[in-house]
Amino acid sequence: MLYDVVIIGGGPAGLTAGIYVKRAMLKALLLERTGVGGQIIITDLVENYPGFLEISGADLARKFEEHAQKFGLEMQSMAEVSGIEEIGNIKIVKTTAGDFEAKTAIIASGTTPKKLGAKGEIEFTGRGVSYCATCDGFFFRDKVVVVVGGGDSAITEAIYLTKMAKKVIIVHRRDKLRAEKINQEHAFANPKISFVWDSIVEEIAGKNTVEKVIIKNVKTNAISEINTDGVFIYVGLIPNTAFANVKKDERGFIVANDRMETSVRGIFAAGDCRVTPLRQIATAVGDGAIAAVSSEKYIEGL
Ligand code: NAP
């Protein structure tokens, strides 16, 4: 079967692209390496997506999916993409669930949380170290947790963790946060949150589970310890683009123009996986719509 469009990734960008290509009556398939939804599934609360004053990430993802289903988008879960080959104008998308042929591909494969690289991080993952407060926060009821990072993920998830934990200590490598000002204000006003500035985590230690983190002040080089039951790490994102043989920046984010065209004709990129000044649900959705319309125009010109 030859599809018009294969969409790689089932987050907000991919699902929006799916809605638009189906409304353009194109034959489309969305591939997802696990299940549909993307990173927002692990976001507790979304309060900056217009039209929804407050909605959980999982509920919003479900709405996107239902919306795509309404227009009959075909979706294939458990299909991890390993490469995109080309024979003439046809793209062959290679996956763990087989090969899929299409006239165009839209890469909306998102990002994965970056590892901190501290001693003990891997060893204690699942035993106190976590990258997902929504998934694991429950286990830290009335406990002390450390959150590492100063971006929106660290700050919003730290606020979420105050619902369960008795104390949340944010360790940040600078003395200023990167997060949106409104998120910063909420964190500063939260009595359960305290900050350790200018500090990096050198080691996460314990016997069977996490018991402490050893931190270094980057200005004074002073080493100190924080006793804690858990460490939540939010130090940025790595693009899921290793399979894509298109132009990328030095960090692996895909370079695409304002029509979402990549360096390879017929391959488009949308959402967090591309070089973009803002990685939000609202921007991913916009990218997905543009990529869909661009792929429709490209097919018309074939
Ligand atoms: P991010 O914005 O890249 O922030 C990563 C944070 O981790 C930065 O504060 C950075 O410090 C710190 N960091 C990086 N490497 C580190 C290391 N090795 N050791 C210690 N700290 C380190 O990543 P993010 O917070 O995951 O957000 C990703 C994107 O999603 C952003 O565009 C963000 O706005 C968006 N987002 C938005 C919301 C929202 O509510 N609006 C929620 C979640 C995510 P420096 O500041 O010193 O660089």
Boltz pocket constraint, residues with backbone or C-beta under 6 A from the ligand:
constraints:
  - pocket:
      binder: B
      contacts: [[A, 45], [A, 48], [A, 115], [A, 116], [A, 148], [A, 149], [A, 150], [A, 151], [A, 152], [A, 153], [A, 154], [A, 156], [A, 171], [A, 172], [A, 173], [A, 174], [A, 176], [A, 177], [A, 178], [A, 180], [A, 183], [A, 199], [A, 200], [A, 234], [A, 235], [A, 236], [A, 237], [A, 277], [A, 278], [A, 279], [A, 280]]
      max_distance: 6.0
